[in-house]
């Protein structure tokens, strides 16, 4: 699965994307796996209420299933301007 990070999430993790193997069934389980990896992931996902997620380029919730998903993207909410 391709996991992509945008804006300050990318800055905290230190990379724009990575390929991962996961047994996570939901986005929340994936976040828990990533957070357990290293401190930089824990810092990026410390407050998931400040994040949005897209599965295969469609906005989703953190309880969304990952079955069949090719790409997960994490990013802060968009603001108008």
N, C-alpha and C positions, 0 to 999 in steps of 0.2 A: 504494500500500500504506500502511496506517495503522500507524505504529510508536509504541508506547506505552512510557513509562518510569515506574517506580515506586520509591518510597522514595529511598535515596541516589543511585540512578541518575538519577532525575528532578532531584534537587538539583544534581548535578554538571553535567548537560546544560542545566538551566535552563528546561525546559518539560516538560509532562506527556505530550505526543504531537505527532506531525507526520505529514503526508502526504509520502511520498517516491516518487520514480521510481527504480528500481534495475534493474540487469542482473545482480545477484547470483543465483547458482544455489542457494546454501546460506545458512544463518544465518551461518556463519563468514565467508563472502564479504561479506555485508551488514555485519557488524561491521567488517571490514577497510575497506569503503567509508566507513562512518561515522567510523571512527578517523582516516582520512586527511583528513576535512573540516576539523576544528578541534581545538584542544587540549582543549576541554571534553569532546569525545567520546572522545579518547584517554585522558583521566583516568577517565572512566566505565567504559571497557572495558579498562583496563590489566590486570586480572586476571579473565579470563572464568571461571576456576574458582570465583569468588565470585558468579557470576550464574546465574540460571535463565532459560529462555526458553519462551514458549508461542506456538504457532502456531494461530490461530483458536481460542484458549482451551483448547488441549490442550498439556500439557507436551511438550517436544521436546528433542532434543539439538542441539548447534551444527553438526553435520554434516547436519542434516535439510534436505531440499530445500524451496525456496520456491515452486515451481511451483503456481499456483492459490491461494496463501495471500493472504488479505485483510488479516489483522492479525497483527502480531508484537509481543509484549510482553516486556520485559526487567525483571527484578526480582531482588532478593537472595533467598536461600533463606528459607523460612518457618521460624520457630522456635516451639516450643510454649510454652505459658504458662498 
